[in-house]
Amino acid sequence: MSFATADLYDAHEDRLQVALPIFRDYGGRRRFCGPISTVKAFEDNTLVRAALEEPGEGRVLVVDAGGSLRCAMVGDNLAQLGIDNGWSGIVVHGCIRDSGPIGEMAIGVKAMATNPRKSVKRGEG
């Protein structure tokens, strides 16, 4: 399926919202879509991993990381986990790391920025 985003918006503007243009493309797939699943986690990616361990079935994982730029919520290992489990993409309101390898992967990834620092692992959402 192929469509232009502007045309889609024009046809359905009364039912759509537009995200602020704060996200950059990092994944190997620039276009991706699917039903949305959400995770809210601040500087702890334990719940992100748990979500990506589930069958994605073409879904997009949206991670509300509170816009934190202090650490990465997704790296190449989690992106690969998403691919292996059938996720279409990952959108992070925060940072990712390993942007070079992620750019070669067959998954859509959008985030605000990159940060080499990994997140904590406390199991908190």
Rosetta blueprint (number, residue, H / E / L):
1 M L
2 S L
3 F L
4 A L
5 T H
6 A H
7 D H
8 L H
9 Y H
10 D H
11 A H
12 H H
13 E H
14 D H
15 R H
16 L L
17 Q L
18 V L
19 A L
20 L L
21 P L
22 I L
23 F L
24 R E
25 D E
26 Y L
27 G L
28 G L
29 R L
30 R L
31 R L
32 F L
33 C L
34 G L
35 P L
36 I E
37 S E
38 T E
39 V E
40 K E
41 A L
42 F L
43 E L
44 D E
45 N L
46 T H
47 L H
48 V H
49 R H
50 A H
51 A H
52 L H
53 E H
54 E L
55 P L
56 G L
57 E L
58 G L
59 R L
60 V E
61 L E
62 V E
63 V E
64 D E
65 A L
66 G L
67 G L
68 S L
69 L L
70 R L
71 C L
72 A E
73 M E
74 V E
75 G L
76 D H
77 N H
78 L H
79 A H
80 Q H
81 L H
82 G H
83 I H
84 D H
85 N L
86 G L
87 W L
88 S L
89 G E
90 I E
91 V E
92 V E
93 H E
94 G E
95 C E
96 I E
97 R L
98 D L
99 S H
100 G H
101 P H
102 I H
103 G L
104 E L
105 M L
106 A L
107 I L
108 G E
109 V E
110 K E
111 A E
112 M E
113 A E
114 T E
115 N L
116 P L
117 R L
118 K E
119 S L
120 V E
121 K L
122 R L
123 G L
124 E L
125 G L
